Amino acid sequence: MRRPAYPLVCTLAGLVYGWLPWFLHGPIPEKLTAVRLNGPLAVWTYYASRLLIGFMVGCGVWPAAWWLRGPLYGLLLMLPPGMLALATPGCGFT
C-alpha cells in the first residue's frame, strides 16, 4: 500500500486539529458579544485561523511558481483578520 502524500497528511491533520478546541470547549460567542463584538463572527474567525494553519503547512509546495505562492498565501492568511475587523463595531461594513 502506498503512503499518502505529505501535503495531504498535513492538510487533513490541520483540519482535524483545528476543530479539536470546538469539541473540547472552544470560544463562547456570548462572552465576545458582551464586550461589543459580533460574537459568532469572531468565533468563526478563530476557527478559520486554526484551520488555515494545517492547510498552509500542507500546501507549502503548491503552487510551484514561487512568485505566485507568496501573494496567494498572503491573501489566505489575511482573510481571518479581515473577518475579525468585520466583527468589531465601527470597522468594516457595519
C-alpha positions as CSV (number, residue, x, y, z in Angstrom):
1,M,0.0,0.0,0.0
2,R,1.3,3.5,-0.9
3,R,1.9,6.1,1.8
4,P,-0.2,9.2,1.4
5,A,1.5,12.4,0.2
6,Y,2.9,14.6,2.9
7,P,0.9,17.7,1.9
8,L,-2.3,15.7,2.1
9,V,-1.5,14.4,5.5
10,C,-0.6,17.8,6.8
11,T,-3.7,19.4,5.4
12,L,-6.0,16.7,6.9
13,A,-4.2,16.8,10.2
14,G,-4.6,20.6,10.3
15,L,-8.3,20.3,9.6
16,V,-8.8,17.7,12.3
17,Y,-6.8,19.6,15.0
18,G,-8.4,22.9,14.0
19,W,-11.8,21.5,15.1
20,L,-10.4,20.0,18.3
21,P,-11.0,23.1,20.5
22,W,-14.6,23.1,19.4
23,F,-15.1,19.5,20.6
24,L,-13.4,20.3,24.0
25,H,-14.8,23.8,24.7
26,G,-14.0,26.4,22.2
27,P,-14.7,30.2,22.5
28,I,-18.1,31.3,23.6
29,P,-19.8,33.8,21.3
30,E,-21.8,35.3,24.2
31,K,-18.6,36.4,26.0
32,L,-17.4,38.2,22.9
33,T,-20.9,39.8,22.4
34,A,-20.7,41.1,26.0
35,V,-17.7,43.2,25.0
36,R,-19.5,44.7,22.0
37,L,-18.0,42.3,19.3
38,N,-20.1,40.3,16.9
39,G,-19.6,37.1,18.9
40,P,-20.5,34.5,16.3
41,L,-18.4,36.1,13.6
42,A,-15.4,36.4,15.9
43,V,-15.7,32.7,16.9
44,W,-15.7,31.7,13.2
45,T,-12.7,33.8,12.7
46,Y,-10.9,31.9,15.4
47,Y,-11.8,28.6,13.8
48,A,-10.8,29.8,10.3
49,S,-7.4,30.8,11.6
50,R,-6.8,27.5,13.3
51,L,-7.8,25.5,10.2
52,L,-5.6,27.6,7.9
53,I,-2.5,26.6,10.0
54,G,-2.7,23.0,8.8
55,F,-3.7,23.9,5.3
56,M,-0.7,26.2,5.0
57,V,1.7,23.6,6.2
58,G,0.2,21.0,3.9
59,C,0.1,23.1,0.7
60,G,3.6,24.6,1.3
61,V,4.7,23.1,-2.1
62,W,1.8,24.4,-4.1
63,P,1.9,26.3,-6.5
64,A,5.3,25.5,-7.8
65,A,5.9,29.1,-9.0
66,W,7.3,31.0,-6.0
67,W,6.1,34.3,-7.3
68,L,2.5,33.1,-7.2
69,R,2.8,31.3,-3.9
70,G,3.5,34.4,-1.8
71,P,0.5,36.5,-2.8
72,L,-1.8,33.5,-2.7
73,Y,-0.7,32.6,0.9
74,G,-0.8,36.2,2.0
75,L,-4.4,36.6,0.8
76,L,-5.5,33.4,2.5
77,L,-3.7,34.2,5.8
78,M,-5.2,37.8,5.9
79,L,-8.7,36.5,5.5
80,P,-9.4,35.7,9.2
81,P,-8.0,39.1,10.5
82,G,-10.3,40.8,7.9
83,M,-13.2,38.8,9.3
84,L,-12.3,39.9,12.8
85,A,-12.3,43.5,11.7
86,L,-15.9,43.0,10.5
87,A,-16.8,41.6,14.0
88,T,-15.6,44.9,15.6
89,P,-18.2,47.7,15.8
90,G,-17.3,50.7,13.8
91,C,-15.0,48.7,11.4
92,G,-15.8,47.3,8.0
93,F,-19.3,47.4,6.6
94,T,-21.2,47.7,9.9
